[in-house]
Amino acid sequence: MTGGVPYSLTVPKPPTRDSLTDEQFNAMMEKGYDQAKSGDGLSVDKAFAKISRNNKSGYESEVEDNGVE
């Protein structure tokens, strides 16, 4: 091993607006809007705190420095 990840790692690519039809884009936006209206989601602080708990990289200390638990 040369200091890399010891397994295959792929990062999913989210769809871009150019790759979506108008119907697909509108459905995605409607879903997000409905989730926001119903309160189904996380605040930015809670979302990044959740990410930091799941990702034990250097980001965790940045979140703690900003007062997020």
DSSP file (Angstrom, degrees, kcal/mol; ACC not computed):
  #  RESIDUE AA STRUCTURE BP1 BP2  ACC     N-H-->O    O-->H-N    N-H-->O    O-->H-N    TCO  KAPPA ALPHA  PHI   PSI    X-CA   Y-CA   Z-CA
    1    1 A M              0   0    0      0, 0.0     4,-0.0     0, 0.0     0, 0.0   0.000 360.0 360.0 360.0 145.6    0.0    0.0    0.0
    2    2 A T        -     0   0    0      3,-0.1     3,-0.1     0, 0.0     0, 0.0  -0.070 360.0 -76.9-114.0  32.4    1.3    3.5   -0.8
    3    3 A G  S    S+     0   0    0      1,-0.2     2,-0.1     0, 0.0     0, 0.0   0.526  98.2 118.0  87.9   6.6   -0.7    5.5    1.8
    4    4 A G  S    S-     0   0    0      1,-0.1    -1,-0.2     2,-0.0     0, 0.0  -0.219  78.8 -65.7 -93.3-173.1   -4.0    5.4   -0.1
    5    5 A V        -     0   0    0      1,-0.1    -1,-0.1     2,-0.1     4,-0.1  -0.606  42.5-137.4 -73.9 130.3   -7.4    4.0    0.7
    6    6 A P  S    S+     0   0    0      0, 0.0     2,-0.3     0, 0.0    -1,-0.1   0.266  81.9  43.1 -79.1  15.8   -7.1    0.2    0.9
    7    7 A Y  S    S-     0   0    0      0, 0.0     2,-0.2     0, 0.0    -2,-0.1  -0.954 101.1 -75.9-149.9 166.5  -10.3   -0.4   -1.0
    8    8 A S        -     0   0    0     -2,-0.3     2,-0.5     1,-0.0     0, 0.0  -0.475  46.9-166.3 -69.2 133.2  -12.1    1.0   -4.0
    9    9 A L        +     0   0    0     -2,-0.2     2,-0.4    -4,-0.1    -4,-0.0  -0.981  10.1 176.3-127.6 122.9  -13.7    4.4   -3.3
   10   10 A T        -     0   0    0     -2,-0.5    -2,-0.0     2,-0.0     0, 0.0  -0.977  17.8-150.1-125.3 141.5  -16.2    6.0   -5.5
   11   11 A V        -     0   0    0     -2,-0.4    -2,-0.0     0, 0.0     2,-0.0  -0.940  25.8-122.8-109.2 122.0  -18.0    9.3   -4.9
   12   12 A P        -     0   0    0      0, 0.0    -2,-0.0     0, 0.0     0, 0.0  -0.340  19.3-133.3 -64.5 143.4  -21.5    9.5   -6.4
   13   13 A K        -     0   0    0      3,-0.0     3,-0.1    -2,-0.0     0, 0.0  -0.873  17.2-136.2 -98.7 118.2  -22.1   12.4   -8.8
   14   14 A P        -     0   0    0      0, 0.0     2,-0.0     0, 0.0     0, 0.0  -0.383  34.5 -93.6 -67.9 152.4  -25.3   14.2   -8.1
   15   15 A P        -     0   0    0      0, 0.0     2,-0.2     0, 0.0     5,-0.0  -0.357  37.8-137.5 -66.1 145.8  -27.3   15.1  -11.2
   16   16 A T    >>  -     0   0    0      1,-0.1     3,-1.0    -3,-0.1     4,-0.6  -0.656  22.8-111.7 -97.3 160.5  -26.7   18.5  -12.8
   17   17 A R  G >4 S+     0   0    0      1,-0.3     3,-1.2    -2,-0.2     8,-0.1   0.878 118.0  57.8 -58.5 -37.5  -29.4   20.7  -14.0
   18   18 A D  G 34 S+     0   0    0      1,-0.2    -1,-0.3    -3,-0.0     0, 0.0   0.766 104.5  51.4 -64.9 -25.0  -28.2   20.2  -17.6
   19   19 A S  G <4 S+     0   0    0     -3,-1.0     2,-0.3     2,-0.1    -1,-0.2   0.520  99.0  81.3 -91.1  -4.6  -28.6   16.5  -17.3
   20   20 A L  S << S-     0   0    0     -3,-1.2     2,-0.1    -4,-0.6     0, 0.0  -0.754  75.2-127.7-103.3 145.8  -32.2   16.6  -16.0
   21   21 A T     >  -     0   0    0     -2,-0.3     4,-2.6     1,-0.1     5,-0.2  -0.414  35.8-105.1 -74.9 165.8  -35.4   17.0  -18.0
   22   22 A D  H  > S+     0   0    0      1,-0.2     4,-2.7     2,-0.2     5,-0.2   0.893 123.4  52.3 -59.2 -38.8  -37.7   19.8  -16.9
   23   23 A E  H  > S+     0   0    0      2,-0.2     4,-2.2     1,-0.2    -1,-0.2   0.915 110.4  46.6 -64.9 -43.2  -40.0   17.2  -15.4
   24   24 A Q  H  > S+     0   0    0      2,-0.2     4,-2.3     1,-0.2    -2,-0.2   0.930 114.4  47.6 -64.8 -45.0  -37.2   15.6  -13.4
   25   25 A F  H  X S+     0   0    0     -4,-2.6     4,-2.5     1,-0.2     5,-0.2   0.934 112.4  48.6 -61.7 -47.1  -35.9   19.0  -12.2
   26   26 A N  H  X S+     0   0    0     -4,-2.7     4,-2.5     1,-0.2    -1,-0.2   0.880 110.9  50.9 -62.3 -38.5  -39.4   20.1  -11.2
   27   27 A A  H  X S+     0   0    0     -4,-2.2     4,-2.2     2,-0.2    -1,-0.2   0.901 111.0  48.7 -65.3 -40.8  -40.1   16.9   -9.3
   28   28 A M  H  X S+     0   0    0     -4,-2.3     4,-2.0     2,-0.2    -2,-0.2   0.917 113.7  45.9 -65.2 -43.3  -36.8   17.2   -7.4
   29   29 A M  H  X S+     0   0    0     -4,-2.5     4,-2.6     2,-0.2    -2,-0.2   0.892 111.9  51.5 -67.2 -39.4  -37.5   20.8   -6.5
   30   30 A E  H  X S+     0   0    0     -4,-2.5     4,-2.8    -5,-0.2     5,-0.2   0.907 108.7  51.2 -64.1 -41.4  -41.1   20.0   -5.5
   31   31 A K  H  X S+     0   0    0     -4,-2.2     4,-2.3     2,-0.2    -1,-0.2   0.934 112.5  45.8 -61.5 -45.9  -39.9   17.2   -3.2
   32   32 A G  H  X S+     0   0    0     -4,-2.0     4,-2.4     2,-0.2    -2,-0.2   0.898 113.1  50.0 -63.6 -40.9  -37.4   19.5   -1.5
   33   33 A Y  H  X S+     0   0    0     -4,-2.6     4,-2.6     2,-0.2    -2,-0.2   0.922 110.8  48.9 -63.7 -44.6  -40.0   22.3   -1.1
   34   34 A D  H  X S+     0   0    0     -4,-2.8     4,-2.0     1,-0.2     6,-0.2   0.895 111.2  50.5 -62.4 -39.9  -42.5   19.8    0.4
   35   35 A Q  H  X>S+     0   0    0     -4,-2.3     5,-2.2    -5,-0.2     4,-0.5   0.915 111.3  48.4 -64.1 -42.0  -39.9   18.6    2.8
   36   36 A A  H ><5S+     0   0    0     -4,-2.4     3,-0.9     1,-0.2    -2,-0.2   0.917 110.9  50.2 -64.7 -43.2  -39.0   22.1    3.9
   37   37 A K  H 3<5S+     0   0    0     -4,-2.6    -1,-0.2     1,-0.2    -2,-0.2   0.875 112.6  46.8 -62.7 -37.4  -42.7   23.1    4.4
   38   38 A S  H 3<5S-     0   0    0     -4,-2.0    -1,-0.2    -5,-0.2    -2,-0.2   0.493 113.1-116.4 -85.7  -1.7  -43.3   20.0    6.5
   39   39 A G  T <<5 +     0   0    0     -3,-0.9     2,-1.3    -4,-0.5    -3,-0.2   0.657  63.5 149.7  77.8  14.2  -40.2   20.5    8.6
   40   40 A D      < +     0   0    0     -5,-2.2     2,-0.3    -6,-0.2    -1,-0.2  -0.672  46.7  52.3 -84.9  93.2  -38.7   17.3    7.4
   41   41 A G  S    S-     0   0    0     -2,-1.3     2,-0.3    -3,-0.1    -5,-0.0  -0.982  79.9 -86.0 168.6-172.1  -35.0   18.0    7.5
   42   42 A L        -     0   0    0     -2,-0.3     2,-0.1     2,-0.0    -2,-0.0  -0.910  34.5-111.1-124.4 150.8  -32.1   19.3    9.6
   43   43 A S     >  -     0   0    0     -2,-0.3     4,-2.6     1,-0.1     5,-0.2  -0.356  39.5-106.6 -68.4 162.9  -30.8   22.7   10.3
   44   44 A V  H  > S+     0   0    0      1,-0.2     4,-2.6     2,-0.2     5,-0.3   0.921 121.2  51.5 -59.0 -44.2  -27.4   23.4    8.8
   45   45 A D  H  > S+     0   0    0      1,-0.2     4,-2.1     2,-0.2    -1,-0.2   0.923 112.5  44.8 -60.7 -45.1  -25.7   23.1   12.2
   46   46 A K  H  > S+     0   0    0      2,-0.2     4,-2.3     1,-0.2    -1,-0.2   0.878 112.0  53.0 -67.7 -36.9  -27.3   19.7   12.9
   47   47 A A  H  X S+     0   0    0     -4,-2.6     4,-2.2     2,-0.2    -2,-0.2   0.940 112.3  43.5 -64.1 -46.6  -26.5   18.4    9.4
   48   48 A F  H  X S+     0   0    0     -4,-2.6     4,-2.5     2,-0.2    -1,-0.2   0.850 112.1  53.7 -69.3 -32.7  -22.8   19.3    9.7
   49   49 A A  H  X S+     0   0    0     -4,-2.1     4,-1.9    -5,-0.3    -1,-0.2   0.909 109.4  48.9 -64.5 -40.7  -22.7   17.9   13.2
   50   50 A K  H  X S+     0   0    0     -4,-2.3     4,-1.6     2,-0.2    -2,-0.2   0.908 111.1  50.1 -64.2 -42.0  -24.1   14.6   12.0
   51   51 A I  H  X S+     0   0    0     -4,-2.2     4,-1.3     1,-0.2    -2,-0.2   0.923 109.7  50.9 -61.3 -44.2  -21.6   14.6    9.1
   52   52 A S  H  < S+     0   0    0     -4,-2.5    -1,-0.2     1,-0.2    -2,-0.2   0.856 107.4  52.7 -66.4 -33.9  -18.8   15.2   11.6
   53   53 A R  H  < S+     0   0    0     -4,-1.9    -1,-0.2     1,-0.2    -2,-0.2   0.862 115.1  42.1 -66.8 -33.5  -19.9   12.3   13.8
   54   54 A N  H  < S+     0   0    0     -4,-1.6     2,-0.6     1,-0.2    -2,-0.2   0.615 114.3  55.5 -86.7 -13.2  -19.9   10.0   10.8
   55   55 A N     <  -     0   0    0     -4,-1.3     2,-1.2    -5,-0.1     5,-0.3  -0.908  64.3-167.6-125.7 102.1  -16.6   11.3    9.4
   56   56 A K        +     0   0    0     -2,-0.6     2,-0.1    -3,-0.1    -4,-0.1  -0.188  50.8 115.4 -86.0  45.7  -13.7   11.2   11.8
   57   57 A S  S >  S-     0   0    0     -2,-1.2     3,-1.2    -5,-0.1     4,-0.4  -0.212  89.9 -75.0 -96.9-167.4  -11.5   13.4    9.7
   58   58 A G  T >> S+     0   0    0      1,-0.2     4,-1.0     2,-0.2     3,-0.6   0.668 119.6  77.7 -65.3 -17.4  -10.1   16.9   10.4
   59   59 A Y  H 3> S+     0   0    0      1,-0.2     4,-2.0     2,-0.2     3,-0.3   0.838  80.9  68.4 -61.8 -32.1  -13.5   18.4    9.8
   60   60 A E  H <> S+     0   0    0     -3,-1.2     4,-2.2    -5,-0.3    -1,-0.2   0.893  97.7  49.5 -57.7 -42.4  -14.7   17.3   13.2
   61   61 A S  H <> S+     0   0    0     -3,-0.6     4,-2.2    -4,-0.4    -1,-0.3   0.855 107.6  55.3 -67.7 -32.5  -12.4   19.7   15.0
   62   62 A E  H  X S+     0   0    0     -4,-1.0     4,-1.1    -3,-0.3    -1,-0.2   0.910 108.7  48.0 -63.7 -41.4  -13.6   22.6   12.8
   63   63 A V  H ><>S+     0   0    0     -4,-2.0     5,-1.9     1,-0.2     3,-0.6   0.922 111.8  48.9 -66.0 -43.7  -17.3   21.9   13.7
   64   64 A E  H ><5S+     0   0    0     -4,-2.2     3,-1.6     1,-0.2    -1,-0.2   0.875 106.3  57.1 -64.3 -36.2  -16.4   21.7   17.4
   65   65 A D  H 3<5S+     0   0    0     -4,-2.2    -1,-0.2     1,-0.3    -2,-0.2   0.790 104.0  54.3 -63.8 -26.6  -14.5   25.0   17.2
   66   66 A N  T <<5S-     0   0    0     -4,-1.1    -1,-0.3    -3,-0.6    -2,-0.2   0.356 121.6-107.5 -89.3   5.2  -17.7   26.6   15.8
   67   67 A G  T < 5S+     0   0    0     -3,-1.6     2,-0.4     1,-0.3    -3,-0.2   0.654  72.1 139.9  81.7  16.7  -19.7   25.5   18.9
   68   68 A V      <       0   0    0     -5,-1.9    -1,-0.3     1,-0.1    -2,-0.1  -0.790 360.0 360.0 -95.4 134.4  -21.7   22.7   17.1
   69   69 A E              0   0    0     -2,-0.4    -1,-0.1    -5,-0.0    -5,-0.1   0.436 360.0 360.0 -94.8 360.0  -22.2   19.5   19.0
